[in-house]
Amino acid sequence: FPVTIIMNYMELSKQVVSLELAKRLKELGVKQDSLFYWQGTEKLHYVINFEKQFEWAGCENYLAFTTAELGEMLPAKIATHKIDSENQYYCCFDNSASPITGISIMEKTEADARAKMLIYLLENKLITI
């Protein structure tokens, strides 16, 4: 029987992809393998049991990928930078010889910036995972 610990929402929510983007990544078929997940609508949980996620009756889980997990899925030339003056993260492709050049995304968290970049690349069939 898996054990779930509810962690401080504010701290953890800044380190993982938002619920909205987690849903889209699941729809796009991104492999559902992460330690964190959104359950139901707004509860963020940490999975202690690494073998499988436990689903409560009537609740669907959406993986809350971390910045590092998203980095593993993105091409090596994707760069993310924090813009301190705007308190936002900028995610872009860092290779002028690539067909992906010119794509850039800004978000309030690094995880969301990376997730939106991954979604863009998958939706436009620029990468497969």
Summary of the structure (lengths in Angstrom):
residues: 129
radius of gyration: 15.3
end to end distance: 30.6
largest distance: 50.2
contacts: 355
relative contact order: 0.19
helix: 27%
strand: 26%
